[in-house]
Amino acid sequence: MRRLLPLLLAAPLALGACAEDDPAVRAARAHADRIAGELGRGLGWNAEDIGWVLSRDEDVDVYSVKGTRFSATDRGRVLVRIRAAGRADADGPPRPVNEATRAHKADPGAGPDPRPPAYVCFEISVSYSDTGVGEVHCPAGEPRPFRSPASIPDTAFEWLRTRLPRTPDLAAARETVDRLDLDDRIGKDVAEIGGVIGVALRERPGVCLFARVREQGVEVWYPSRVQAMPGESSCSASEAAHGHAQRPPH
């Protein structure tokens, strides 16, 4: 998981005075802030994918992810409960636990062993319009596992190219897409726009497969650029029908 710049959040952390003075706790808090910032920019993620991405972080345990996919048109909210670990070197700045440990192993003569880690639990709330994070009691039990993100199978391109109807037929196009062996988290959008059938398969924000059926025949392509910012469309049948970001033939 890539590291993020600090972000001003909508809801401050509720830590006591003693915790505020503990550099390891401050490190855990800063790590939660960075995660919240990442989620705030992840428009369109679903709960399962959020959990999987966060669980790749060595200094985070994910206990729950609740809510719905959110985008510029769906104002749902996702709630995430995590346990973040932080550690401060005896004479250095606070940092994530594994980063501090790796630094000490790389230069063991630089000073004493790192201080013991702090483990703090947070609830992160993310919607289209705001992001907040606050300290909570750590849940009982073990962190939960998550499935790896869904992906569009390599066979989908050829399937659409050879099996979509040769001329616009919305019912036949939908049947062709429905017969694809897709993970249930892959978005499917099939629509008729101005006499053209558009097909969009959406893997995650910015990653999709387009097809369209016109009187001239069938075209299938991976768009070279997909709009994925607030207020912009993203991987829709309408975009496919209009030939959005279609790459020129080789």
Steps between C-alpha positions, in 0.01 A plus 500: 500500500650829400574758768298821497547861587335621823139607453274726704203283595140583577499334844803529734632207699386488860818417687580574863782728611729210585439334165567827322848506658579144399697511172400143413132590532561809287655274237193274499276805478695643206479165325119495541486854360692392192268203448196726527651727238548205265142386544373853444658497156381146417162588348324193368670240719274236650530380859670169421771666291564763768549226759739307276714807422527600866581146611814512278642764737738336749404747774121467469247237609155535343207396718202612294399686186136600464311706250442537131695597193506877463555724200400836360142376464471255793544683831548190713738476795765244594600438864831326572629379838873441520779455751806705408845444647754775566847513646755772575875448511663609824656804331298524181161599361188285531446263212307182410617193691648302213672805352669571835603137543648478151695822555647369826600169343671686216710701747502327840790713622304822465348477848284294737229268377177673395249566776208257543220549247160651572184344357202733462162428340315746280177530309539671163190638331513585129233636267499700178503827692701442819752283683532456875702290743462445875643273767282206612532200732678214328255228388520151646609212282732470204531734201286378212633374165406657166490371146749645255350756262298369208648520151356481151611165353729508198242297307238777525650701212473216247164389639346841434671539164369169365167454681334840509231540233632633170235775490336691788281266707476599867348174627761289322784722625381470860471123465857483368634701795296300752653176369852624574661330801555813710564557868188650658699813587567586135265779394294438185324773305321437172280763335381628165595861426377653175473166325845383620545227762762589761657241733723583797663254740645676805778342704583792730523878460684575179519136380236373261424334167275663238308363203243644266275362230412721205359429155864499388580210732655426843791680666669400828777693674667582828462878532825692507362740761195465724351795686493423873490835679201642693235626263638305204362181351691178540480186290140527385306352208444854377877558477538172312220585257669832420841336447661669800882469520509253216850416391577524127539164325854370460 
